[in-house]
């Protein structure tokens, strides 16, 4: 497979546009299964590996799909299959989100145990707990999950952890349940709000999305619609850190400023100038980074998906920073690779002590997961010499055209062989 090569030392300048949100489009693609007639038209769909895989899953279930640049047309009228193959589901964890819509519409759903980035166990018990409380019978087989229900009944469901995926899956299934479903300790991420807006546009009624209590009014007639996916806040954050780490001056377009508040606060603590615009962010950095402490938390706390990128930035801070990872138990896999580039990072369980160094050096490194890959590219942008980032497949799961976008900002970056 190809590698991404970066020659560091260029201050990034210019404008870059953020694509549609990966973590928003995947549940919305699954929710398109809920429309028994008509054509769903989705705008700002990122052409990412994960999105393409989800479309393949839908097509396998009987959905007709057609692309018009970044617009995706979906017709789920002839939905017949209730089982997704191991071949596709094993590629991507988010494919489990088809269970809620399939269970509600067909009364049954069977999926293989999902795959994805190896950053933690992320069990599906909360998804299954929710389905069970709605009246579904759950069967766990060797390598697959099956849920069946002749009729779903609304209920009160308390999530032991505010899981994004479980909140989304239960919310979609509850649209087919008789009566009201209340999801307590629900995830509050913007992607949850986007899914609720999509469902409401279909004729559903979801209230409270964006808070810790969501109420779903079930058994409302649903129909296809046109919808535009929100911008990707993690892609936006990655380019904000790119400006900070290179001492650059970037305007990041197609950003909802409220979605990056926690990152904005930490960048400002680090001495970076950040201005919110109507539809974007303006980030200016002198290249001098102050140390800050970070603790990842469910939204609206600091996002775990930005922790590796911030670690790359803080590896060059003028002092020592502490990073505490509370969401995933195995999200320091990028630390050994940053050390290969000269970073001074010590880990102890879920905490990392980052002692800033004067400079990083280019080296061959490997992306163990999506956000780790982004962090290594950021480190390469400022490292002395050339950095080769292997494991490009992980990076392509979450960033549309990251190489040409960075190149347009002045970065010396290419895909191929050195």
C-alpha positions as CSV (number, residue, x, y, z in Angstrom):
1,X,0.0,0.0,0.0
2,X,1.0,3.6,-0.5
3,X,2.4,5.8,2.2
4,X,2.0,9.6,2.8
5,X,5.2,11.5,2.8
6,X,5.7,14.9,4.5
7,X,8.6,17.2,4.4
8,X,8.3,19.5,7.4
9,X,9.0,23.1,7.9
10,X,6.3,25.0,6.0
11,X,3.9,27.4,7.6
12,X,0.5,26.6,6.3
13,X,-1.5,29.5,4.9
14,X,-4.8,29.9,3.0
15,X,-8.3,28.5,3.1
16,X,-9.5,24.9,3.4
17,X,-13.1,23.6,3.2
18,X,-14.3,21.0,5.6
19,X,-16.3,18.0,4.2
20,X,-19.5,16.5,5.5
21,X,-19.2,14.7,8.9
22,X,-18.3,11.1,8.7
23,X,-19.8,10.4,12.2
24,X,-23.0,12.1,11.1
25,X,-23.5,10.6,7.7
26,X,-23.1,7.0,8.8
27,X,-26.2,6.9,11.1
28,X,-28.1,9.0,8.6
29,X,-27.4,6.4,5.9
30,X,-28.7,3.8,8.2
31,X,-31.8,5.9,8.9
32,X,-32.5,6.0,5.2
33,X,-33.6,2.4,5.6
34,X,-36.6,3.7,7.6
35,X,-38.3,5.3,4.6
36,X,-40.7,2.8,3.0
37,X,-41.2,4.9,-0.2
38,X,-39.6,7.7,-2.1
39,X,-36.0,8.7,-2.7
40,X,-33.8,10.1,0.0
41,X,-31.4,12.8,-1.2
42,X,-28.4,13.4,0.9
43,X,-26.1,16.4,0.3
44,X,-22.5,16.9,1.5
45,X,-21.9,13.2,1.7
46,X,-18.1,12.6,2.2
47,X,-16.6,10.1,-0.3
48,X,-14.9,8.2,2.5
49,X,-14.1,4.5,2.7
50,X,-16.5,4.2,5.6
51,X,-19.3,5.9,3.8
52,X,-18.8,3.8,0.7
53,X,-18.8,0.7,2.8
54,X,-22.1,1.7,4.4
55,X,-23.6,2.3,1.0
56,X,-22.5,-1.2,0.0
57,X,-24.2,-2.6,3.1
58,X,-27.4,-0.8,2.2
59,X,-27.2,-2.1,-1.4
60,X,-26.8,-5.6,-0.1
61,X,-30.1,-5.1,1.8
62,X,-31.9,-4.1,-1.3
63,X,-31.5,-0.4,-1.4
64,X,-30.9,1.3,-4.7
65,X,-28.1,3.9,-4.5
66,X,-26.8,6.5,-7.0
67,X,-24.1,9.2,-6.7
68,X,-24.3,12.7,-8.2
69,X,-20.9,14.2,-7.1
70,X,-21.3,14.7,-3.3
71,X,-25.1,14.0,-3.5
72,X,-26.3,10.5,-2.7
73,X,-29.7,9.2,-3.8
74,X,-31.2,6.2,-1.8
75,X,-34.3,4.3,-2.5
76,X,-35.2,1.8,0.2
77,X,-38.7,0.9,-1.0
78,X,-37.7,-2.7,-1.9
79,X,-35.9,-3.4,1.3
80,X,-36.0,-7.2,1.7
81,X,-32.9,-8.6,3.4
82,X,-32.4,-8.3,7.1
83,X,-28.9,-9.6,7.3
84,X,-25.6,-7.9,6.5
85,X,-22.6,-10.0,5.4
86,X,-19.5,-10.5,7.5
87,X,-17.4,-9.3,4.6
88,X,-18.8,-5.8,4.8
89,X,-19.7,-5.5,8.5
90,X,-16.2,-6.6,9.6
91,X,-14.7,-3.6,7.8
92,X,-16.5,-1.0,9.9
93,X,-18.0,-0.8,13.3
94,X,-20.7,1.7,12.4
95,X,-22.4,-0.9,10.2
96,X,-24.1,-2.2,13.4
97,X,-26.3,1.0,13.1
98,X,-28.5,-0.8,10.5
99,X,-29.9,-3.0,13.3
100,X,-32.3,-0.4,14.7
101,X,-33.9,0.5,11.4
102,X,-34.1,-3.1,10.2
103,X,-35.6,-4.3,13.5
104,X,-38.2,-1.6,13.4
105,X,-39.1,-1.9,9.7
106,X,-38.8,-5.7,9.1
107,X,-39.1,-7.0,12.7
108,X,-35.7,-8.7,12.5
109,X,-32.0,-7.9,12.1
110,X,-28.9,-10.0,12.0
111,X,-25.4,-8.7,11.7
112,X,-21.9,-10.0,12.1
113,X,-19.9,-8.6,15.0
114,X,-18.5,-5.3,13.6
115,X,-14.9,-4.2,13.0
116,X,-13.2,-0.8,12.8
117,X,-10.3,0.9,14.5
118,X,-8.5,-1.1,17.3
119,X,-8.7,1.7,19.9
120,X,-10.8,-0.1,22.5
121,X,-13.4,-2.8,23.2
122,X,-16.5,-0.7,22.6
123,X,-19.0,-3.5,23.4
124,X,-22.5,-3.5,22.0
125,X,-24.2,-4.3,25.3
126,X,-26.0,-1.0,25.5
127,X,-27.4,-1.3,21.9
128,X,-28.8,-4.8,22.8
129,X,-30.1,-3.6,26.2
130,X,-32.1,-0.9,24.5
131,X,-33.5,-3.3,21.9
132,X,-34.4,-5.8,24.6
133,X,-36.2,-3.1,26.6
134,X,-38.2,-2.2,23.5
135,X,-39.4,-5.8,23.4
136,X,-36.9,-7.5,21.1
137,X,-35.5,-11.0,21.6
138,X,-31.7,-11.0,21.3
139,X,-29.7,-14.0,20.3
140,X,-25.9,-13.9,20.4
141,X,-24.3,-16.5,18.1
142,X,-20.8,-17.3,17.2
143,X,-19.7,-14.1,15.5
144,X,-23.2,-12.6,14.9
145,X,-26.0,-10.8,16.7
146,X,-29.7,-11.4,15.9
147,X,-32.7,-9.3,17.1
148,X,-36.3,-10.1,16.4
149,X,-39.6,-8.5,17.5
150,X,-43.2,-8.8,16.3
151,X,-44.0,-5.5,17.9
152,X,-41.8,-2.9,19.6
153,X,-43.2,-1.2,22.7
154,X,-41.9,2.2,23.9
155,X,-40.1,2.2,27.2
156,X,-37.7,4.1,29.4
157,X,-34.1,3.2,28.7
158,X,-31.2,4.3,30.9
159,X,-27.8,4.1,29.3
160,X,-25.0,3.2,31.8
161,X,-22.6,5.3,29.6
162,X,-23.7,8.0,27.1
163,X,-22.8,5.8,24.1
164,X,-23.2,7.6,20.7
165,X,-23.9,4.5,18.7
166,X,-26.3,3.0,21.3
167,X,-28.2,6.3,21.5
168,X,-28.5,6.4,17.7
169,X,-29.5,2.8,17.3
170,X,-32.1,2.9,20.0
171,X,-33.5,6.2,18.7
172,X,-34.1,4.7,15.2
173,X,-35.7,1.5,16.5
174,X,-37.9,3.5,18.8
175,X,-39.4,5.3,15.8
176,X,-41.3,2.1,15.1
177,X,-42.3,1.4,18.7
178,X,-45.8,1.8,20.1
179,X,-46.0,4.8,22.4
180,X,-43.2,6.9,23.9
181,X,-39.5,5.9,24.4
182,X,-37.4,7.9,26.7
183,X,-33.6,7.5,26.5
184,X,-31.9,8.7,29.7
185,X,-28.1,9.5,29.9
186,X,-28.2,9.8,26.2
187,X,-25.2,11.0,24.2
188,X,-25.3,14.7,23.4
189,X,-23.0,14.9,20.4
190,X,-23.9,17.1,17.4
191,X,-24.1,14.0,15.3
192,X,-27.0,12.8,17.5
193,X,-28.8,16.2,16.9
194,X,-28.2,15.8,13.1
195,X,-29.7,12.3,13.1
196,X,-32.7,13.6,15.1
197,X,-33.2,16.4,12.6
198,X,-33.1,13.9,9.7
199,X,-35.7,11.7,11.4
200,X,-37.9,14.6,12.1
201,X,-37.6,15.7,8.5
202,X,-38.9,12.2,7.6
203,X,-42.0,12.8,9.6
204,X,-40.7,11.3,12.9
205,X,-40.8,13.1,16.2
206,X,-37.7,13.1,18.3
207,X,-37.4,15.6,21.1
208,X,-34.4,16.5,23.4
209,X,-31.6,15.6,21.1
210,X,-28.4,17.4,22.3
211,X,-29.4,16.9,25.9
212,X,-29.1,13.8,28.1
213,X,-32.8,12.9,27.8
214,X,-34.3,12.1,24.4
215,X,-38.0,11.3,23.9
216,X,-39.1,9.5,20.7
217,X,-42.7,9.4,19.7
218,X,-43.2,6.1,17.9
219,X,-45.3,4.8,15.0
220,X,-45.4,8.0,13.0
221,X,-45.6,7.7,9.2
222,X,-42.1,8.1,7.7
223,X,-41.1,9.2,4.2
224,X,-38.0,10.0,2.2
225,X,-36.6,13.6,2.1
226,X,-33.7,15.8,1.1
227,X,-31.1,16.6,3.7
228,X,-27.7,18.2,4.1
229,X,-25.2,16.6,6.5
230,X,-23.4,18.8,9.0
231,X,-19.7,19.6,8.6
232,X,-17.1,17.3,10.1
233,X,-16.0,18.9,13.4
234,X,-13.1,16.5,13.8
235,X,-11.7,17.3,10.3
236,X,-12.2,21.0,11.2
237,X,-10.3,20.5,14.4
238,X,-7.5,18.6,12.7
239,X,-6.9,21.6,10.3
240,X,-7.1,24.0,13.3
241,X,-4.3,22.1,14.9
242,X,-2.4,22.0,11.6
243,X,-2.4,25.8,11.6
244,X,-1.3,25.8,15.3
245,X,1.6,23.3,14.9
246,X,3.1,24.9,11.8
247,X,2.9,28.5,13.0
248,X,0.4,29.1,10.2
249,X,-2.6,31.3,9.3
250,X,-5.6,29.3,8.1
251,X,-9.3,30.0,7.5
252,X,-11.2,26.8,7.9
253,X,-14.5,27.0,6.0
254,X,-17.8,25.1,6.5
255,X,-17.4,24.8,10.3
256,X,-20.1,25.2,13.0
257,X,-18.1,27.1,15.7
258,X,-20.2,25.7,18.5
259,X,-19.1,22.2,17.6
260,X,-15.4,23.0,18.3
261,X,-15.8,25.0,21.5
262,X,-13.7,22.7,23.7
263,X,-10.9,22.5,21.2
264,X,-11.0,26.3,20.6
265,X,-10.6,26.8,24.4
266,X,-7.6,24.5,24.6
267,X,-5.9,26.1,21.6
268,X,-6.3,29.5,23.1
269,X,-4.8,28.2,26.4
270,X,-1.9,27.0,24.3
271,X,-1.3,30.5,23.0
272,X,-2.9,30.1,19.6
273,X,-5.2,32.9,18.3
274,X,-8.6,31.5,17.3
275,X,-11.5,33.6,15.9
276,X,-15.0,32.2,15.2
277,X,-16.5,33.3,11.9
278,X,-20.1,33.0,10.6
279,X,-19.3,29.7,8.8
280,X,-15.8,28.9,9.8
281,X,-12.7,29.4,12.0
282,X,-9.6,31.6,11.6
283,X,-6.6,30.2,13.3
284,X,-3.2,32.1,13.6
285,X,-0.2,30.7,15.4
286,X,3.3,32.0,16.2
287,X,4.5,28.5,16.5
288,X,5.2,29.0,20.2
289,X,3.0,26.5,22.1
290,X,2.2,26.7,25.8
291,X,1.6,23.5,27.7
292,X,-2.0,22.6,28.6
293,X,-3.7,19.7,30.4
294,X,-6.5,17.8,28.5
295,X,-9.0,15.3,29.7
296,X,-11.2,13.6,27.1
297,X,-14.9,13.4,27.9
298,X,-18.2,12.7,26.1
299,X,-19.5,15.8,24.3
300,X,-19.5,18.7,25.2
301,X,-16.2,17.8,26.8
302,X,-12.9,17.5,24.9
303,X,-13.4,14.9,22.1
304,X,-11.3,11.7,22.2
305,X,-11.1,12.0,18.4
306,X,-8.9,15.1,18.8
307,X,-6.7,13.7,21.6
308,X,-3.9,12.3,19.3
309,X,-3.7,15.5,17.2
310,X,-3.4,17.6,20.3
311,X,-0.7,15.3,21.6
312,X,1.3,15.9,18.5
313,X,1.0,19.7,19.1
314,X,1.8,19.5,22.8
315,X,4.9,17.4,22.0
316,X,6.4,20.8,20.9
317,X,5.1,22.9,23.8
318,X,7.4,24.9,26.1
319,X,6.8,22.8,29.1
320,X,4.9,19.7,30.3
321,X,1.3,18.8,29.6
322,X,-0.9,16.0,31.0
323,X,-3.4,14.2,28.8
324,X,-6.0,11.9,30.4
325,X,-8.0,9.6,28.2
326,X,-11.3,8.5,29.7
327,X,-13.3,7.4,26.7
328,X,-11.2,4.5,25.1
329,X,-8.8,2.3,27.0
330,X,-6.4,1.8,24.2
331,X,-6.0,5.2,22.6
332,X,-2.3,5.9,23.1
333,X,-1.2,3.6,20.2
334,X,0.3,6.7,18.5
335,X,2.7,7.4,21.4
336,X,5.5,5.0,20.2
337,X,5.3,6.5,16.8
338,X,5.6,10.0,18.0
339,X,8.5,8.9,20.2
340,X,10.2,7.6,17.0
341,X,10.1,11.2,15.8
342,X,11.7,12.5,19.0
343,X,8.7,13.2,21.2
344,X,9.2,12.9,25.0
345,X,6.0,11.1,26.1
346,X,5.5,8.8,29.1
347,X,2.3,6.9,29.6
348,X,0.8,5.4,32.7
349,X,-2.5,3.6,32.2
350,X,-4.9,6.2,30.8
351,X,-2.6,9.2,31.4
352,X,0.2,10.5,29.3
353,X,2.8,13.1,30.4
354,X,4.0,15.1,27.4
355,X,7.3,17.0,27.9
356,X,7.8,19.4,25.0
357,X,10.9,19.1,22.9
358,X,12.6,21.7,20.7
359,X,12.0,19.8,17.5
360,X,10.8,16.6,16.0
361,X,12.6,14.6,13.3
362,X,11.2,12.9,10.3
363,X,11.0,9.1,10.5
364,X,9.0,6.2,9.1
365,X,5.9,5.7,11.3
366,X,2.7,3.7,11.1
367,X,-0.8,4.8,11.6
368,X,-2.5,2.3,14.0
369,X,-5.9,4.0,13.6
370,X,-7.7,6.9,11.9
371,X,-6.9,9.7,14.3
372,X,-3.4,8.4,15.1
373,X,-2.7,8.7,11.4
374,X,-3.8,12.4,11.4
375,X,-1.6,13.1,14.4
376,X,1.4,11.6,12.6
377,X,0.8,13.7,9.5
378,X,0.6,16.8,11.8
379,X,3.8,15.9,13.4
380,X,5.4,15.4,10.0
381,X,4.3,18.9,8.9
382,X,6.7,20.4,11.4
383,X,9.4,17.7,11.7
384,X,12.9,18.2,10.4
385,X,13.3,16.1,7.2
386,X,10.9,13.7,5.7
387,X,8.3,11.6,7.5
388,X,6.7,8.5,5.9
389,X,3.3,7.7,7.3
390,X,2.3,4.1,6.6
391,X,-1.2,2.7,7.1
392,X,-2.9,5.2,4.8
393,X,-6.0,3.1,4.7
394,X,-6.9,4.1,8.2
395,X,-6.5,7.8,7.3
396,X,-8.7,7.5,4.3
397,X,-11.5,6.3,6.5
398,X,-12.0,9.8,8.0
399,X,-10.5,12.5,5.8
400,X,-11.5,13.5,2.3
401,X,-8.5,14.4,0.2
402,X,-6.2,15.3,3.1
403,X,-3.1,15.2,0.9
404,X,-4.4,17.7,-1.8
405,X,-6.0,19.9,0.8
406,X,-2.8,20.2,2.8
407,X,-0.8,20.7,-0.4
408,X,-3.1,23.6,-1.4
409,X,-2.1,25.2,1.9
410,X,1.6,25.0,1.1
411,X,2.5,21.7,2.7
412,X,5.2,19.6,1.1
413,X,3.2,16.4,1.1
414,X,2.7,13.6,-1.4
415,X,1.3,10.1,-1.7
416,X,3.5,7.4,-3.2
417,X,7.1,6.2,-2.9
418,X,10.0,8.3,-1.6
